[in-house]
Amino acid sequence: MLIGNPPVELPEPPLTSGSLALREWAEGDVRTLVEGCGDPLTARYTSVPIPYTPEDARRFISFGRSPTALPLAVVSGDDLAQVLGGVGLHAVSLTRRRAEIGYWTAPWARGGGVAQEALELLSTWALGPLGLQRLDLYAEPENDGSQRVAERAGYKRGALVRSGIALRGRRYDVIRFTLLR
Ligand SMILES: CC(C)(COP(=O)(O)OP(=O)(O)OC[C@H]1O[C@@H](n2cnc3c(N)ncnc32)[C@H](O)[C@@H]1OP(=O)(O)O)[C@@H](O)C(=O)NCCC(=O)NCCS
């Protein structure tokens, strides 16, 4: 059914808050992806492979956008080569006007509001120019940092979704956070 559908469009002009910018992942990001995704906290709470190899990074970069996904690098607004983390839309349905959103911040950039700013930038665009009406994100009950990021970005806490996500073959309960247009 998705065959023939174009990939999710890129924000145009590219999204930036001044201190941060969002761009597509590029070949030069392999090393920082390996370092960022190899971090135990990122590995625990996201679906990245463990261990995370340069080959995993190359595959992720070459896969890029799709009709249902828009993965973006969060980079410094002053230096677009400096990766601070990742943010992305998943399970995008332009017909149902909804998507899921996820994020991680590289260990060297944590504690400075990077995830919140990136989440706000992408959410505002997705619920605006992209035309979506609903964004959901899922955080595990013990992932306090992620829950604070979600609520500070305006997401409303919803239900506990039992066995709501599968990470590397194991299912975890998650809290759903939602932002409506
Ligand atoms: C959750 C996460 C995205 C927060 O990113 P961030 O850019 O540091 O976000 P913020 O700077 O806005 O900080 C948010 C919270 O992270 C925690 N935090 C702050 N500094 C931190 C540090 N050095 N290391 C780890 N966590 C830290 C704090 O709890 C903070 O909340 P507070 O400011 O109310 O105390 C990041 O810790 C991460 O990448 N975790 C692993 C991946 C993940 O959990 N993704 C979300 C899946 S739902």
The ligand as a Gaussian input file, in Angstrom:
#p B3LYP/6-31G(d) Opt

LIG

0 1
 C       15.727000      11.817000      28.023000
 C       16.736000      12.601000      27.206000
 C       16.289000      12.617000      25.749000
 C       16.774000      14.044000      27.758000
 O       17.590000      14.812000      26.884000
 P       18.194000      16.249000      27.313000
 O       18.525000      16.960000      26.055000
 O       19.252000      16.064000      28.324000
 O       16.937000      16.939000      27.970000
 P       16.939000      18.161000      28.990000
 O       18.249000      18.905000      28.987000
 O       15.709000      18.949000      28.670000
 O       16.805000      17.412000      30.388000
 C       15.687000      16.633000      30.647000
 C       15.938000      15.810000      31.864000
 O       17.032000      14.922000      31.603000
 C       17.732000      14.679000      32.821000
 N       19.153000      15.072000      32.697000
 C       19.682000      16.284000      32.849000
 N       21.010000      16.244000      32.726000
 C       21.339000      14.984000      32.458000
 C       22.564000      14.324000      32.214000
 N       23.729000      14.961000      32.229000
 N       22.508000      13.002000      31.932000
 C       21.342000      12.350000      31.927000
 N       20.154000      12.934000      32.149000
 C       20.143000      14.229000      32.424000
 C       17.087000      15.469000      33.874000
 O       16.182000      14.636000      34.529000
 C       16.353000      16.550000      33.092000
 O       15.232000      17.033000      33.732000
 P       15.363000      18.306000      34.730000
 O       15.997000      19.416000      33.933000
 O       13.942000      18.606000      35.110000
 O       16.195000      17.857000      35.870000
 C       18.170000      12.003000      27.310000
 O       18.478000      11.754000      28.661000
 C       18.347000      10.729000      26.502000
 O       18.820000      10.774000      25.368000
 N       17.975000       9.555000      27.081000
 C       18.115000       8.276000      26.374000
 C       17.146000       8.133000      25.198000
 C       15.706000       8.362000      25.641000
 O       15.320000       8.082000      26.769000
 N       14.896000       8.846000      24.681000
 C       13.481000       9.042000      24.917000
 C       12.727000       7.769000      24.752000
 S       11.021000       7.985000      25.210000

